[in-house]
Amino acid sequence: MTAVLKFQKHWLLEYRYPWRWGWRWLGSLTVWLLLVLPAQAALELRVAVVQELEQIDIGSSTPGIIRDGTGQAIYQLPGLQSITVTADDGELALTAREDEAGADELAESSAFWLEPETDGLVWIGGKWYRGRVRVVPTADGLTAINYVDLERYLYSVVGSEMLTSWPQAALQAQAVAARSYALYKQQRAKNPLYDLGGTDAYQVYGGVAQEAPSTVAAVDATAGQVLTYSGQIIEAVFHSSSGGHTENAGEIWSSDVPYLRGVPDYDQGAPVFQWLESFSRADFSTRIGDIGLVTELGDPRRTSWGRIVSMEIEGEDGAVTLRGSELRQKLGLRSTRFSLEYHPESDLITATGGGYGHGIGLSQWGARGLADQGWSYDQILRHYYQQTELARFQVQ
């Protein structure tokens, strides 16, 4: 299948300080480029919404067809009735509860599909989703994969990642970033079963309960739009709040990414813009582990904008050097942008920090701040994703 990407380059004067002078249109140029996307009947994503369970209930809001791993229809499931799939030694068992006395086993197979009729919703592990579902056995139980149209998937992602009451410009920026991220992951899927998951390890996908008229409007208004760099869809990562300045990807990750450069943020309205956490020295030492009671906090190595890259901590039984991400995880902190201080009078160690998340790419609270100032979604995107261009793709 070939997707045509219609690149609509909006040439702008990119001042060193755009927030001072604003953005100025110089014109537009339309360019066409062919991009080969994975072959499929429509632009469906495969999202692993449930993983590593032994059993799961699935259902449909309308009558649905159950198919086995070969694609053969084996059962007509009535609307609003669930059915149970259980992992069984590398196979799956399908059972329907007939009454309170027990369950009726219907079939065993290497996989099961549930396809709702007439655009119905699917029930997967306690949530409603658009599209259809495939359940497969894995080494750790079973995985339920939602096959869903990209744009309909985004209706939920935007509402799962941002407050639905936020300005349209912020929601539209989130829609384009999430669409770009999803397609980037689809093109580079590491798991043969699915393209991406539904948690914040990817981007949060909470099903139709997270949709709202505002998120549908934001997705529809930007339908098909993605961010590109040198003609390729970018990995448009995002985070909640940077604490005042986003980061250069190369200082956090193992390789530099030219479009993920640190820029001033506008997230001062975030409830996590600044924060403070306190630990008793005993609790702090337990969290660090293996070095006994902490005796000294080293001088951390930091990024250009203040995030901890690594830090040495000494204890009565030794010393350890931790990466910033490891230290954040051990202490349960919101970001790696923090400072530690020991207070001997109270025997407390405080962590004073700012932001929430890795600090790379679009800041969600910053996008809201810019939208409140009147910035458009494309201006917001170009601020956080440097030297990128908006493109529109079509599946043919």
N, C-alpha and C positions, 0 to 999 in steps of 0.2 A: 504494500500500500504506500502511496506517495502522498505526503502532505506538502502543500504549497505554503511557504511562509511569505507573506506579503509584508516586507519591511517598510514601515513608514517612519523614516528618520526625521525627527524634529530637531533641526539644528538650532542650538541655543548659544547665546553668549554665556560661557561658564566663567563668571567672575571668581576671583579667589575668595571673595566673601559674598556669595549670592544673597545671603539674608539681609545685607545692607542695601544693595541696589536692586534686588529683585531679578526676575528672569525676563529676557526680551526675545521675542520670536524673530527669527531671520528668514523663515520660510520652511518649506517641506519638500522632501524628495521621496518618491516611491520607487522601491527596488524590489524585484522578484527573485526568489531563491528557492530551489527544490531541496527538500530534506526528506530522507527516507526514514519513516517511523516504523515500529514493529507492526507487522501485518495483523489486522484484526477487523472484525465486521464494523466496528465503530471505535471511536477513541475511548475505550474502556480502560480503567485502571484496575489493577488487582491489589486490593488492600487487605492485609492480614489483620482483621479486627479482633480475633480471639486466637490465642496460642497457648500451647502446653497445658491443655485441659484433657481430662479423661472422658468427659461427657459434656454435651451441649444440647440445648433445645433450640430448634429452628421452626419458623412458621411463616405465614404469609397473611397480609391483610385481605387478599382476595384468594380465590382458589388457585392452587399452584401445582405444578408438575414436579414430582421427584424423579430424578434420573440416576442411574448407577454410573460407575466409572467409565463404561463404554458409551454412555450417552443414551441408553435405552430407557424409555419411560417405564417406570415400575409402579407408580402410585400416584393417585390424584388426591392431593391434600386439600381438605375443605378450608375455606377462609377462616381466619381467626382461630385456628386450631394448631397447636404445636406438635412437634414430633421430636424424638430424642435420638441423637447419634452418639454412639459410644465407641471409643477406641478399644480394639480387641486383638492384641498380638499382631500388629501390622495391618489389620483389616478394620473395617468399620461395620458396626451393627446398627440397623435402623429399627427402632421400636416405636409403636404408637400405643398410648395408654387407652385401653378400651373402657375400663371402669376401675373402681377402687380395688378390685381383686387382684389386678396385676397388669402386665403389659403384653402386647402382642408383637412378637418379633416379625418384621416384614421382610427383611433382606439383609444380606451381607455383601460388601463390595469394597473395592480399593478406594472408592470415592463416592460421594453423593452430591448431586446438584439439587437445588430448589429454585424453580423459576416461576415467579408469580405471573398470573395472567392480568391483562388489562392495566398495565402500569402500576401494579400493586407494590406494596412495601414488603421487605423481608425482616423477620424477627430473628436476631442473632444474639444469643447470650444475654438477653434482657434489654436490648435496644432495637429500635426500628431503623432500617437503612433503605435507601433506594437501591435499585438494581436487583441482582440475584446473588446467590451464595453457593460456594463450593466448599465442601468439607473433606479434608484429606488426612490420613494418618501420618504422623511423624514419629521420630525417635522418642519424643517426650510426651506423646499423647495424640492430640489432634490439633489441626489448625483450620479455622473458618476464614475463608477468603471472600470478601465482598467484591464482585465484579460490578463496577459502577461507572456510568458516564462521567467523564472528567468534569464537565461544568456542574453537574448535579452534586458530585462529590464536593466541589468547592463551596456550594451553598452551605454545607455543614462546616467545612474547615474554617471559613471566615468567621462564622459564629462561635466556633470552638476556640479560636485563637484571639479574637477581639470581642470587646463588649459590643453588642448589636446596636446600642444607643450612640455609638461614636459617629463622628461626621463621615459622610459618604466618601470624601477624599481619602481618609485613612482606610476605610473598608475596601475601597477600590484598589489602593496600593497593596493592601494585604492580599486581595484576590489575585492580582498579577504576580506578586511574589510567590504565592502558594501554587499557582498554576505552573510557573516556571520551575519551581522546585520539584513538583510532582513529575513533570515531563523529563527533567534532568535525571531523576531517580529511575524513571521507567526505562530510559535509554541505557542505563547502566545497572540494571537490577542484578544483584549478586545472588539472589535466591531464585531458583527456577520456578518456584511456586507462586511468588508474589513480587510486586514491584516495590511496595513500601508498607510499613505498618501504620497503625492508627494512633500511636502514642506520641509524646513529645520527643521521643528519640528520632522521629521523622517530623511530622506535623500533626497536631491533634485533630482527630476525626471522630466526632461524638454522635454521628447519626442525625436523623431528621429533627430530633429534639433541640438541636443547636441551631437550626435554621430560623430565620426571621425574614420578614419582608425587606428589611434593610440589607441583609446579606445576599438575598436573591437579587435585589436591585444592583448591588455592587458587582456581583459576578456577571450579570447580564449586560451591564454597562461597559464592561471590559472584555466581553466574550472573545476568546481566542487570542488575547494579547499576552505576549511573553516578553521577557527581557533577554537580550542577546549581547554577546561580546565576541567580536571577530566572526560574526555569522553563526555562532553557536548559542543554544539556550544555556543560561547560566545556572549555577547552583545558588539560588536566591535564598540563602539562609537568613533567619531573622531571630530576634530575641525580644524579651519583654521590655527591658530598660537597661541602658548602658551606664547610668550614673553620671552622665554629662559628656561623654565622648566615646564613640565606638572605636574598635581596635583594627589594626592591620592584621589580616588573616595570617600572614607569615610569622607573626610574633606569638601566635597562639597555636597554630597548626604546624604540621611538618613541612609544608610548602606554601609559598606565597601565591596569592590570587590577585591579579591586577585590579579587578573590579571591586574587591573587598578591602577597601582602605579606610583607615580611621578618619572620621569626620566629627565636627561638633554635633552634639545631640540636643534635642529640645524636649527632654523628658522630665523637666523639673516638676511636672504635675503628677508624676508617678508616686504611688504610696511607698514604693521601694527605692525611690531616688537616693535616699540615705537611710541607713539602718544601723542598729547597734545590737550586738549579742554578747552575753556574758557567760563565762564558764568558771566553775570552781577549778582550782589548779588540779585537784584530784580527777575531776570529770574530764578536763582537757587532756590530762595525761593518759587516761583510759582510752579516750578516743584516738589519740595518736598511736598508742600501743607499742610494746616491745622495748621501750627505753626507760621504763620506770617513771618516777616522779619528775616532771619537767623542771629543769633548772635554768635554762637559758633559751631565749628566742633569738635566732640569728637575723642578720640583715638580709631581707629577701631580694632576689633578682627580679626586676619588674620589666614590663613592657613599656613602650613609649608613653602610654596613657595610664599607667599605674596598676595594671593587673599583675598579680604574682605569677612569675614563671616557675620559680623554685625557691625553697626556703629550708634552711637547716634548723633543726630543733634538737637541743641537748637535754639529756635526762640523767638521772643517777646511775642508770645501767647502760648508757651508750648514747649515740646520736643517730639521727636519721635525716636525710635530705628528701623532701617530698616535692613533687610537682604541684603547681598551684591548683590544678584540677583535683589531685588526690587530697590535698589539704582541705579544699572546699567540701569535698564529699565526706571526709571524716568528721568535719565539724558541722555539717549540715547547713552551710551558708548559701546565700542566694547567688553569689558570684565570686570571682577571684579578685575582685577589686576591693581589697580590704587591708587594714593594718591591725596587727596584734600588739597588745600592751599588757604587761604584767603589773598588777597593783598590789604591792606587798602588804599594805595595811589591811586589805580585805582578803588577801590570798585569792584574788580573782584575776582572770585573763579576759580582756574584752577584745572583741572584733568590731572595728568601726569600718563600715563599707558603704558601697553604693551600687545600685543596679541589680538586675536579676537576669541571669543567663550568661551566655558566652561573650556577648558584647560585639559580635561580628554581624555585619549586614544591617538590614532594616531594624530599627528600634521601634517597637509597636507603640510605646508611650510617646516616643519622639514623633512618630507619624501623626499621632493624635494632636500633639502640640503644634506641629506645622499646619495641619488641617485647620486648627482653630485660628491660626494666623492668616488663613486664606490661600494657602498653597494648594495646588491641584495635585491629583494623584501621581501624574507623570513627573512633576517637579519633585515630589517627595521621593519617588523611586530613583531619580537621577542623583539626588543628593546622597542617598545611602549606597547606591550601586554605581560607582564611578565609571565613566566612559562607556556606559551601556546604552543600548538603543531598544526602543519598543518595536516589536514585530507582531504581525497577526498571522496565525497559521490556519489552514483549512485542510481537513482530511478529504481526500478524493479517492 
